[in-house]
Amino acid sequence: MRFPTILAATMMLAGCLPAENALQQQASNSACARSETSWGSTTLEMPPENLGGDLVGMYTLTSGDQGPAEYGRYSVLDCRSGAITRVEVTAGDDVPGRDIRQRIERLRAGGAMSSPNRFARAAEQAEGLSAVRGTVRRQDGTRAACACIQHHPEAWASGFPPDPSGLPRVYAEPGVLRLE
């Protein structure tokens, strides 16, 4: 009786791991993403998605010790204005379905990705999701800067005040250096 249970659990786990390994490789192989394991938990900051119209989307997924994603959040960032909305699952630890990816895809299918404000309103109306609105600081070295420079560099640069020296501003992108 124990062997079939162990065999079934092993087969189920084996089916989950390739997808999680692919996610971990994506998070490890992108300039704007990262993978970090600490205290038996793995956090994957996935590569940013170009949502068009100066917008980027960013997943952050967290899993337990070698298991599938258990928790996540998704942010929509307007690279021109710096407005950002972060959406998280509000279900407790004992409630299944904390993986946010399917919920985000339902919001995406409903047209919620056209602005951070629309994304927040749609998430607030969905059961089990909460939204936090804010504005990112314009500073180099942040995930927001990396995502915006990768997909919408002109929009990101437009939010900085003009350089008082009058000298052209230098923008460094992965593999590209340009002056404006």
Secondary structure, 3 states (H helix, E strand, C coil): CHHHHHHHHHHHHHHHHHHHHHHHHHHHCCCCCEEEEECCEEEEECCCEEEECCEEEEEEEEECCCCCEEEEEEEEEECCCCEEEEEEECCCCCCCCCCCHHHHHHHHHCCHHHCHHHHHHHHHHCCCEEEEEEECCCCCCCHHHHHHHHHCHHHHHHCCCCCCCCCCCEEEECCEEEEC
